[in-house]
Amino acid sequence: MAKKIFVAATGQNCGKTTISISLMHQARKKYQRVGFVKPFGPKVLLYDDFMVDMDALLMAKAFGLEEDIALMSPVALYRDFTKDYLAGKLDDLSLADCILEAVRELEQKYDFLIIEGAGHGGVGAVIGLSNAKVAKLIGAPVMIVSESGIGKVIDAVHLNLALYEREGADVRGIIVNKMKPSKKEVTTKYLKRAFEPQIKVIDGFNYSPILANPTLSHISKLFDLPLQGNINEKSRIIHNIQLGAASSQRVIDGLLDSTLMIVTSSRDELIVTLSSLYHIPAYKEKIAGLVISGHVPVSEVSQQILHDSHIPYIRVEETTAEVFTALSDDVAKITYEDQEKLNWIMANAERDVDFAAIDALL
């Protein structure tokens, strides 16, 4: 029977998947066989004729677990799933049994099993399966991932603990993620005062723009439009987003590291300038790519220069303001295509995440 861990969270975007990748990477150094399951997930993709959660697909692709993909995502919440459930259209399907059977089969196959929840403890209640209820159902010790802070972390953890305790789930630790190094020592000290010895406090990853910022591939998916130009740059991480609103010279002078430039389609001189500079290594480091916005077609000559430069770009019909708003409101999630991010997590896992301390709690 496998040793298990249920990776929970105080809410969205705390870094559950980052922690799961770290656990997978480190556990494989100690245990011969390490598996993964996302009992239910609301963000699904079609893969090999299966509807699967995107986090399950990420782990399958990153760690060569594709043969188990159907078990790794036993309940994929397709669009309108909750409506169908509440309307009684899925009454003949036992979601709890689907999850339990998948976990039991994976337990027989693996020595260490990582189970990743979805959002806060109450997510899934609409289909009768909250994270807290699933953790109890499968008998997995819980580690709650939170973002950094003191007061807000204590409040958020206690809010989630109430539900896990009501369901009888076994919460053993908190992993505090996205900490700023300058505040890490003080933050950890006060959180330990608040929770230990009942619940162990363990450091997670320091805050990193490499993980927080989007890739060109992510931007392409955000707008549901193809990345054109050099698609080999799709995993490049964007550290800055700038508006090409000033004169071409001022825009070039103000370029920051790995910038995604939003350019209106009528700005021929700026499109040509950026395309031409992309050939120069010093500028290629600064220009990650372009989002060309607006209804006005790019002129034929500018389009040819753009094409010949191989600069990565996405052509959208929305206005510059709409594009900027969409990019500002977006939160980048790690996918199996984000190799640079995956490499960073694995390279820094031992330094930032104390696997031995987590393993000892299970």
Order of alpha helices (4+ residues) and beta strands (2+ residues): beta-alpha-beta-beta-beta-beta-alpha-alpha-beta-alpha-alpha-beta-alpha-beta-alpha-beta-alpha-beta-alpha-alpha-beta-alpha-beta-alpha-alpha-beta-alpha-beta-alpha-alpha-alpha
